Each structure stands twice: as C-alpha cells, then as structure tokens.
C-alpha cells in the first residue's frame, strides 16, 4: 500500500471509448439496411473522463483544503485583530427619565447628550463613524415595499405614490417626495466629535454608493411635502438640496439585510492616537424606544476584511482543522482496511 | 398453478391461445408486485403484450400488429438482452438520480429563503431578488440536470453485457429508495444552513444591504447545488462540461444584468459586494463546507462498502491490470 501511495498514481484519466459497433452478420447492401447513421452522440459513445475516487485523491483533497484554509484563517484573524473599534450604546443612558417614549416624542425636551470614550490603540484615518441600530426590521416586507424608485429619479413620476401608502400623499392629495415608510423613518441623531477637546470634523460627503448618487436619485428632484403629516417618523430634509446630494437619505434607503445593522454616518480624516479622549455630543432625536430597539455609536478603522469580525478567521481555522483531521482519519482507515481496485471477486455474487 | 410456477426458474407453455397468454401474464402481475415484460412477434401476442407492464414487439416475419401494440419494438429477439441489461439499467440509474437530485436542489434553495424569514420578523421578505428566484429553476439549475439525465452513464455497454448480474441493482432498488431520499434531504438541510448562516455570522452587525446579501446567497446556492451534481457525475464528456460550468457563468452574468436595472432595489449591489475581499472568502468557505460531508460520505462508502456498480466502475478502469472473466451468455451479443 505504501508503495502504491507514494507512486501517487492519480487515476483520473480521460479515456477514449473505443467502441465502434460491429457489423451485423449478413448486412452489407446499403439499399436494404435500415440502420441509422452512426454518430458518437446518438450512440452515447462520446469520449469522456471517468474520474474515480481513489485513496490518494481523497487524502490529497482533504490535506490541500486544510493546508489552504489554515493560513487564510490566520490571516483573517490577524486582519480582524488589527481593526480598532469603539462601540458605545447610548440610548438608555441618554434618557434619564422613566417615560422614555414620552421624552423622545416631546419636541420641547433637550435631547443633547455627551458620551466619552478612551481610544485603546492608535487609529489610522479614515476612521468611520457609524450608527448601530438593533431591533429595527428594515427587512420587513411591508416596509421594504413602501417606496417609489421611479419617483426618486424622474420629476414626471412624482405622482406615482401608490406603493407608498400610508406615506404617499398629504391630506390634500399632494404627492410626498420622497414617499414611503423607508424615507419617512430617516435616522436623525447627529454627532459632534471632539478629540481631546478639539472639534474634529466628520466628513459627510461620499458616504453613499456612487451608483446610487448618479443613477438612482435624480439631480433635479427636490423634497416636497416631506414629514409634514401628523406623525413625524424621523428627519426632515432641506428642500433646496436635490435628492442626489442628500447622502444620509441615500444611505438610509439602502435597506439593511438584518435587524441589527449599522450605517455610515461619516468619516474622520485625521488619525487618533492611543489614550486620546473622544467626546461625542449627541442629539438624541431618533425614537427607538417605542419598539424596544437600541442605538449605539461606533468608531472603527477599516481593513480589507471590513469591520471587526473574528468569525471568518475562526470559521476558516475550524474547517481547515476539520479537513486535516479527516485526512488523517482516512489515512488510518485506508491503511487498516485495504482492498484491491477493480477486483471482480468483490462482486456480491462472487463473495 | 401459481405456487408451482413461481417455484420454477423457467416455465414452458405450449399450444396456448392468445387469451391464455394474457391470462398467464395477469396471473403473475396480480399476485406479486414484480414487473412483467412480454415479448412477442405475432398478432396472437398482442393481448399478452398489452397486459404486461412492459410490452416488446418484434417487427419481423409475422407482420406488424405486435409492434403497433407494444411499448418497445425491435428487429430480432436477441436485441432484448441489450434492451434490458444496458438501456434498462441506464434509464433506471438516470431516472433515480434525477428525481432525487431535483428534490434536493429545490429543497436547498427554498430552505435558504426559509431561514431568512426567521430574521425578518416572520414576514415573507426574500433577500434574493424575485428575478433570481424565478431564474433559479428555469436557468440556473435546469440545464445541467437535463444534460446529466440524458448523457450520464454509470457503466459502459461492454461491462453491463459482460456481467449480467449487475442488472440486479435495479431489482434491489439500489438507486432510488427511502434511505437515499432521507440522506438527500439531510444534505439539503445541511447545505442550506451553511449557505445561510456563514454570511449571516460574517455580516451580522455590518452595513450590508439586503440586495447584496441576497446576491451572495443566490450565487452560493447555485454554486453549491451544481458542485453537488458535479461530484456525482460519473462520465464527463464535453457537453456536460459546457453545461455545468456554463450554467455557473450564466448565473453570474444574470446577477450582473439584474443588478444593472436601476428601477430594482438591488441596483449596483453585486458590483459593490464583489469588490470586497470578504465576499470571495465567504464564497470559498461556503462551497467547501457544504461539500465536505457529501465528499466524505462518498469516499467512505465507495471504498469500504462498495456496491456492485462501484466495483464495475473500477473494473472498467483497471481492466488492464485484472483479468476480466466474461460470464456465460448463450446468445451472441453485438457491442
């Protein structure tokens, strides 16, 4: 067995099917034969590969996967560890009273809140500022449909608000632009960032996808009749800025896949050193209290793997390790119980 | 009569009228659940041919009435041997595999959609765009199925004729039975869990949009399902290569086309997500993780508990090394 194994015969060959039909006895006259014209396809004799799983292939496959996955897993874990991420949940601490829903819905309360964080490691720019929301089902079926993409792009389509009910038209039947629950629930907390007491500008340009800004949202469409109803769902929009430049709206309207999600608020374009104090003044306007959601502020550096996520590294290491152990297991099994290939004495009627 | 007849291996009836011929076939057919085949060449065989499960008519000396009443017709009696041993065996293997595979591939896709429903507050949102869901059965997975169902063979003609007892695998329901079905469904369950949850855990608290994640799920499902087919294909000719790899390429093209229509919510999603390294890493680990159980089970069962068909395949490949003993067949066959 060992000799064969190290010979590494890979029985993976392609073979030509050398089967041409024999002439039937007594047939040679072309006028009297009914035999159809021979072709490899109709006689099912196309040349073909017949790969067979031999022990060498099985062990080599598992070992190769293991050898490939373990380094990838280690590299991913390393990249994830390099990402510096600060997450600070502020919805509970920013509303000290018991009646949180009433506090948020009251337009006269002061919703300013200050949050301080200490940076554990050096953070290289650009540092992304996200808001993290939990318990908000942007993937709810009725919510996802409640928008009008045609209206966002073409002025002439402003009246197409049938999908946007109940936020389609005002009480006097004038169309709301942009209509629908997705736009109506636009996030409206704001963050002012100070690093060691110095105000650091958060760049809110270019946070939305270029494809959305150029092709999905019109350059000559302006918001109208927005958030003018009885129920305010979120932010109001500046009516003199066209939709293609309302980047917060564009980012929000790219509905998130899962109920816990983060969206890009802006970028800080300066480095932050370790042990710096970052103070963020938050305008805690957005109501996540009536449905039991939560809000958090996230500052994070970027890497090729995205944000901080150990999962992919751990998954690769697990699968790589599993495959290596399967390779070992099969090696032991093959050495313990060996059988010859293609031996007719193994056929069930010969045993 | 029935008891005596079933004790014998061959029963000869002579001077039989047509109705009695049919009666004999009916006797066996009604009292057992075996399949009956009747072969005949004359007008007096018509009732027997129609009574049997499979009727074979010979077009020859006694005219064409038997042929018109039959399911299969041939020129000579000896063609019955390849009809049963070769074509019958191939058809059984192809049909059995195709039915099981079709259940499996649809189950995998639907289960991926199902797991997502758990995270949309139980409303029936599909992350995978409606167009992709439609095209899944029509384009993304149909053509390889058809081509494999037509062209794949587990054993060659000469092996099947040389070892007639290989036909017994069909009689013992080896390719289509409850155990195989349950195994298929378990594999569908496992693979759908892998396809859904690996991206879920990777993207759980990130900025990922619904359309981007849906694209990843759609592409991963299609690749996994086609890889499963690829692992089970026994004979790879150029047509099968074209259709299997071509379908995956067609899926990618369709995803690009669907995400280039600005009216749809997924506009631009695939361009955005394919530019991230995480997407490709996830695709690789999803495909490998989904395939590991199937591969391990296949490797184990083919080597340690081989079926006769498996040994037949090995005989074909290694016939230069082992002497092939042709078992006795009284009729001269053409190959």
Boltz contact constraints between the chains, C-beta under 6 A:
constraints:
  - contact:
      token1: [A, 22]
      token2: [B, 334]
      max_distance: 6.0
  - contact:
      token1: [A, 46]
      token2: [B, 237]
      max_distance: 6.0
  - contact:
      token1: [A, 48]
      token2: [B, 235]
      max_distance: 6.0
  - contact:
      token1: [A, 48]
      token2: [B, 236]
      max_distance: 6.0
  - contact:
      token1: [A, 48]
      token2: [B, 237]
      max_distance: 6.0
  - contact:
      token1: [A, 49]
      token2: [B, 236]
      max_distance: 6.0
  - contact:
      token1: [A, 50]
      token2: [B, 235]
      max_distance: 6.0
  - contact:
      token1: [A, 52]
      token2: [B, 317]
      max_distance: 6.0
  - contact:
      token1: [A, 53]
      token2: [B, 299]
      max_distance: 6.0
  - contact:
      token1: [A, 53]
      token2: [B, 302]
      max_distance: 6.0
  - contact:
      token1: [A, 58]
      token2: [B, 299]
      max_distance: 6.0
  - contact:
      token1: [A, 65]
      token2: [B, 288]
      max_distance: 6.0
  - contact:
      token1: [A, 137]
      token2: [B, 121]
      max_distance: 6.0
  - contact:
      token1: [A, 139]
      token2: [B, 120]
      max_distance: 6.0
  - contact:
      token1: [A, 139]
      token2: [B, 125]
      max_distance: 6.0
  - contact:
      token1: [A, 139]
      token2: [B, 210]
      max_distance: 6.0
  - contact:
      token1: [A, 140]
      token2: [B, 121]
      max_distance: 6.0
  - contact:
      token1: [A, 140]
      token2: [B, 123]
      max_distance: 6.0
  - contact:
      token1: [A, 141]
      token2: [B, 123]
      max_distance: 6.0
  - contact:
      token1: [A, 141]
      token2: [B, 124]
      max_distance: 6.0
  - contact:
      token1: [A, 141]
      token2: [B, 125]
      max_distance: 6.0
  - contact:
      token1: [A, 144]
      token2: [B, 125]
      max_distance: 6.0
  - contact:
      token1: [A, 149]
      token2: [B, 263]
      max_distance: 6.0
  - contact:
      token1: [A, 209]
      token2: [B, 268]
      max_distance: 6.0
  - contact:
      token1: [A, 211]
      token2: [B, 268]
      max_distance: 6.0
  - contact:
      token1: [A, 215]
      token2: [B, 262]
      max_distance: 6.0
  - contact:
      token1: [A, 216]
      token2: [B, 262]
      max_distance: 6.0
  - contact:
      token1: [A, 216]
      token2: [B, 267]
      max_distance: 6.0
  - contact:
      token1: [A, 254]
      token2: [B, 209]
      max_distance: 6.0
  - contact:
      token1: [A, 255]
      token2: [B, 210]
      max_distance: 6.0
  - contact:
      token1: [A, 257]
      token2: [B, 208]
      max_distance: 6.0
  - contact:
      token1: [A, 257]
      token2: [B, 210]
      max_distance: 6.0
  - contact:
      token1: [A, 257]
      token2: [B, 213]
      max_distance: 6.0
  - contact:
      token1: [A, 258]
      token2: [B, 119]
      max_distance: 6.0
  - contact:
      token1: [A, 260]
      token2: [B, 205]
      max_distance: 6.0
  - contact:
      token1: [A, 262]
      token2: [B, 207]
      max_distance: 6.0
  - contact:
      token1: [A, 263]
      token2: [B, 207]
      max_distance: 6.0
  - contact:
      token1: [A, 304]
      token2: [B, 277]
      max_distance: 6.0
  - contact:
      token1: [A, 305]
      token2: [B, 278]
      max_distance: 6.0
  - contact:
      token1: [A, 306]
      token2: [B, 278]
      max_distance: 6.0
  - contact:
      token1: [A, 307]
      token2: [B, 206]
      max_distance: 6.0
  - contact:
      token1: [A, 311]
      token2: [B, 201]
      max_distance: 6.0
  - contact:
      token1: [A, 311]
      token2: [B, 202]
      max_distance: 6.0
  - contact:
      token1: [A, 312]
      token2: [B, 202]
      max_distance: 6.0
  - contact:
      token1: [A, 312]
      token2: [B, 281]
      max_distance: 6.0
  - contact:
      token1: [A, 315]
      token2: [B, 285]
      max_distance: 6.0
  - contact:
      token1: [A, 319]
      token2: [B, 289]
      max_distance: 6.0
  - contact:
      token1: [A, 341]
      token2: [B, 314]
      max_distance: 6.0
  - contact:
      token1: [A, 341]
      token2: [B, 318]
      max_distance: 6.0
  - contact:
      token1: [A, 342]
      token2: [B, 314]
      max_distance: 6.0
  - contact:
      token1: [A, 342]
      token2: [B, 315]
      max_distance: 6.0
  - contact:
      token1: [A, 342]
      token2: [B, 318]
      max_distance: 6.0
  - contact:
      token1: [A, 342]
      token2: [B, 322]
      max_distance: 6.0
  - contact:
      token1: [A, 346]
      token2: [B, 311]
      max_distance: 6.0
  - contact:
      token1: [A, 347]
      token2: [B, 308]
      max_distance: 6.0
  - contact:
      token1: [A, 347]
      token2: [B, 311]
      max_distance: 6.0
  - contact:
      token1: [A, 348]
      token2: [B, 308]
      max_distance: 6.0
  - contact:
      token1: [A, 349]
      token2: [B, 165]
      max_distance: 6.0
